[in-house]
Amino acid sequence: MNTLTMIDDLPDDPTQLTPESLTQLFRDGGLAPSNPEVEVEKVTAEPLAEGSAFLGSLARLNITWANQDTALPNRFVAKLPTRDPGGRTVGKMLNVWAREAQFYARLAPLVATPVPTCRVNFISDDHAILVLDDLYPASVGDQLVGASSDQAHAAVEALAQLHAPFWGQPRTPDLEWVPGLDTPGTSEVLGSAMAASLPRFVERFGDVLPDTGLRWLHDFVPQLNQWRMDLLSKPLTIAHADYRLDNMLFGLNGDITVIDWQTAMFTGGATDLSFFLATNLETNLRRSLESELVSAYIDTLIGHGVDASATEHVREDYEHAHLWWMGMLANNLSSIETPDDRSKSLFEAMLTRLYSAALDVDSGRFCR
């Protein structure tokens, strides 16, 4: 059986990967470099990211190599598609697994933001698997707890470094695969999905959200294309589009590595900034740091070669993008289940923080 066929027979649970299957995966590599001489003698696995990885199922692998001279490390993270049916529905709609496979194969070498080394990268019609270097002792951020001031500053600087090289640049042939808000038909597809999700979303989360914010959400969805066309009149960039603490690893010296590139896309950079500041900082801390962090983002863009005139719209776009995320979270969270207490608490924290951020800057003014 060839490796591409074999991945469709892999377990849905990455903790069940065997030495034999891993040997074949490492030897081929898929879209990652091959290691034809390696052999996995033993593997132990532990689940990771319970209650935080909504579109993926992750496990830490500790591997013993048959040849002790193998140049590869011993610690890895394996990532397979989520087993949650709602998450799979969202993932298929957004094509997230193929997108992340292509990111590591084609885009990772081009981004300035540190990302893990990818050792195994396979995608088929029905399955996908990534095996990435484990970055221990770096620790994953905790979105539910919220960012510290130092984490917030590091994340915003890394975000601007990601965006700057692509800011306002035309799509090159090797980036044609990257989806984006410039893709024809995007407004119709997303607008219909958002509108259909609203009743279920309000049923699940309406009791924790302010009436004014919910009214803005209902006002924004029919205006999605208007927002999109305004965005397309300004410079686009490569965005992470799920830029949150649970997708960041912080080293002992404060350095940051960004993971989970399933939603990478062309859009306005301020959409990433909005999602991070509005949903990853506890509300009082966000209020005290918000203006400073938006300025730091703009200054870092300029420091990495973006013309200052191409950033004049960022602050307003940041405030407008809160409405976009209200619509996107309504769409996504109406389908994804909350399998544990952390997931439920995290969803509610994201929403209450986001709606507070929108109310603080009167994002609803863009719907009037």
C-alpha positions, 0 to 999 in steps of 0.5 A: 500500500502506498503512503497516500493510500495508507493515510486514509486508513489511519486512526482518527485519534492521533494517540493511536498512531503506530510505529509502523505507520509513522515509519512509512509516513516519515520515510515518504514525508508527503509534501514535507522532505522525505527521510527514507532511512528512518525507522520508528522503534517505539512511540508513546503519545498523549493527547494535547489541546483538549478544549482549545483545538476546535478543528484539529485533534492533536497528540504529543509523540515521543519517538524512539528511533531504531537507529540512534544516529537518526538526525531527527528529534524525538518529540513531535506533535501529530495533528489530524482533523477533528473528530467533532462532527460540527467541527468537521462540517466547518472545516470542510466548508472552509477547506482548512486541512488542505489549506494548512497542508499547503501552508507548510509546503509552500508558504511557511518558507516565505513568512517572517513569523517563526513556525514549527518545522513540518516533518510529515504532511499528507492530504487526501480527499478524506484525511490529513496528517501533519507531524510537526517538531515539538517546541518544548519547553515553550508553552501554549498560551491560554486564551481563556485566561487571557494574554498578559501585557508582555504576551500581547505586545509580543503577539502584536509585533509578530503579527505585524512581522507576518503581515508586512512582507505581503502588505499590498503585494499582488498575488504571485502564481505560487500564492494563487492557492491561498483563499481570500476575501478577494475570491469571487462569490465569497460574500454570497457564500459566507453571507448565506452561511452567516444568515442561516446560523443566526437563529441557532447562534442566538439560541445558544449564546444570546443570553450572554450577549448585549441586545445592542451587539446582537442588533448590530450582528443582524444589521451587519450580515446583510451588509457583508458585501459592502464591508468586503468591497471596502476592504478590497479597496485597501491593501490586503495581506496574508493573514492567519485568521485564527490568531489567538493565544491557544495557537501561540507558543511562548519560549522561556525568553519570551519568543513566540512561535505561531501554529495552526495555519488552517485558516490562512487567507488574503484579507485586511491585516486589521482583521487579525488584529481585531480578533487577537485584541478583542477576544484574547485580552481580558476586557479591562486590560484590553481597554488599557492597552488597546490604543498602544497596541494598535499603534505598535502594530502600525509602527512595526508594519512601517518599520518592516517596510510598509509605507506609512500612507498604506496604514492610514486606514488600519485603526478604522478597519480594526474597529470595523472588523469587530463586526466581521468577527461577530458574524464569523463567530456566529457562523462557526460557534453555531455548529461546533459543540462544547465537549467540555467546560473549558470549551463552553467557558472559552466560547462565552469569554470570546463572545463577551470580550468581542462584543465589549470591544465593539461597544467600546468603539461603537462598531455599530456606526458602520451599519448606519 
